Amino acid sequence: MSVLLNPYLNFADGQAREALEFYASVLGGEPTFMTFGDMGTEGPLGDQVMHGQLETPDGFTLMGADAPPEFVQVTFGDNVSVSIAGDDEEKMRRWFDALSEGAQAVTTPLDKQPWGDVFGSFKDRYGISWMVNIAGDAAS
């Protein structure tokens, strides 16, 4: 039996569907959604995402959900980041540019670093921190 570790992102203000659809537009794949309404919840909460999942053609999975304040207190911080690393420089730069569009902050511009790789980081429009690392041999 294999074991997987996947980031699970909580979104405030009912942004889970929008965020996962945005990530799919950049990374590929089709997100799937289960709403609170699918589980019997009525009213405005019924349309919010209880569980969403995006499996990309490159083999990673992002999961996420809306975090209604009556269920989950979302505190965005710098203690967790989604990290993407690889050696396809063109694809990685395209992802960095697209995911960081409208970012709250680009904390490290995508550039050659002292350890030899090209690296950049940002906090996207949804408050999620991302790190992108392009392997040194490809990023010369």
C-alpha positions in Angstrom: 0.0 0.0 0.0 1.4 3.4 -0.9 1.2 6.5 1.2 0.6 10.0 -0.1 1.1 13.4 1.4 -1.0 16.2 -0.1 -1.5 19.8 0.8 -5.0 20.5 2.0 -5.9 24.2 1.7 -8.6 26.0 3.6 -10.2 29.1 2.1 -12.1 31.9 3.7 -15.0 33.7 2.2 -16.2 30.8 0.0 -13.2 31.0 -2.4 -12.3 27.2 -2.6 -14.1 26.6 -5.9 -12.6 29.7 -7.5 -9.1 29.0 -6.2 -9.0 25.3 -7.3 -10.4 26.3 -10.7 -7.7 28.9 -11.0 -5.0 26.4 -10.0 -6.4 24.0 -12.6 -6.2 26.7 -15.3 -2.5 27.0 -14.6 -1.4 23.5 -13.6 -3.9 21.4 -15.7 -6.4 18.8 -14.6 -10.1 19.1 -13.7 -11.0 19.8 -10.1 -13.8 17.9 -8.5 -16.1 19.3 -5.7 -18.4 18.0 -3.0 -20.5 20.7 -1.4 -21.9 21.0 2.0 -25.3 20.7 0.3 -24.3 17.4 -1.2 -24.1 16.2 2.5 -27.5 17.6 3.4 -26.7 21.2 4.5 -29.2 23.7 3.4 -29.1 27.5 3.0 -26.1 29.6 1.9 -23.5 27.2 3.3 -25.0 24.4 1.0 -23.2 25.8 -2.1 -19.8 26.0 -0.4 -17.1 23.4 -1.0 -16.8 20.7 1.7 -14.0 19.0 -0.2 -12.3 19.8 -3.5 -9.5 18.0 -5.2 -7.3 18.8 -8.2 -5.1 16.0 -9.7 -2.7 17.5 -12.2 -1.2 15.8 -15.3 2.2 16.2 -13.6 1.2 13.9 -10.8 0.5 16.1 -7.8 -2.7 16.6 -5.9 -4.1 19.8 -4.3 -7.1 19.4 -1.9 -9.1 22.2 -0.4 -12.3 23.4 1.2 -14.2 26.4 2.2 -13.8 27.2 5.9 -17.0 28.7 7.2 -16.1 30.4 10.5 -18.6 28.3 12.4 -16.5 25.2 11.5 -12.9 26.3 11.0 -11.0 29.4 12.0 -8.6 30.2 9.1 -5.5 32.1 10.0 -3.2 32.7 7.1 0.4 32.7 7.9 3.9 31.8 6.8 4.1 28.4 8.5 3.0 26.4 5.4 3.8 26.8 1.7 3.0 24.7 -1.4 6.3 23.8 -3.0 6.7 22.9 -6.7 10.2 21.8 -7.8 11.3 20.4 -11.1 13.7 20.9 -14.1 11.3 21.9 -16.8 12.3 25.6 -16.7 9.8 26.8 -19.3 6.8 25.1 -17.5 8.0 26.2 -14.1 8.4 29.9 -15.1 5.0 29.8 -16.8 3.4 28.4 -13.6 5.2 31.0 -11.4 4.1 33.8 -13.6 0.5 32.6 -13.8 0.1 31.6 -10.1 1.6 34.9 -8.9 -0.6 37.1 -11.1 -2.5 39.3 -8.7 -0.4 38.0 -5.8 -0.7 39.6 -2.4 3.1 39.7 -2.4 6.0 38.3 -4.4 8.4 37.6 -1.5 11.3 36.3 -3.7 11.4 37.1 -7.4 12.1 34.0 -9.6 15.8 34.3 -10.1 19.1 32.4 -9.8 20.0 31.7 -6.2 23.4 31.1 -4.5 22.7 27.3 -4.3 22.6 27.2 -8.1 18.8 26.8 -8.7 16.3 29.4 -9.8 13.9 30.0 -7.0 11.0 32.3 -6.2 8.2 32.6 -3.7 4.9 34.5 -3.4 1.6 34.7 -1.5 -1.1 34.2 -4.1 -4.4 36.1 -4.4 -6.0 33.6 -2.0 -3.4 34.0 0.8 -1.6 30.7 0.0 2.2 30.8 0.1 4.0 29.1 -2.9 7.6 28.3 -3.5 8.9 27.4 -7.0 12.4 25.8 -7.4 13.9 25.1 -10.9 16.8 22.6 -10.6 20.2 24.0 -11.2 21.2 22.0 -14.2 18.1 23.1 -16.1 18.2 26.7 -14.8 21.6 27.8 -16.1 
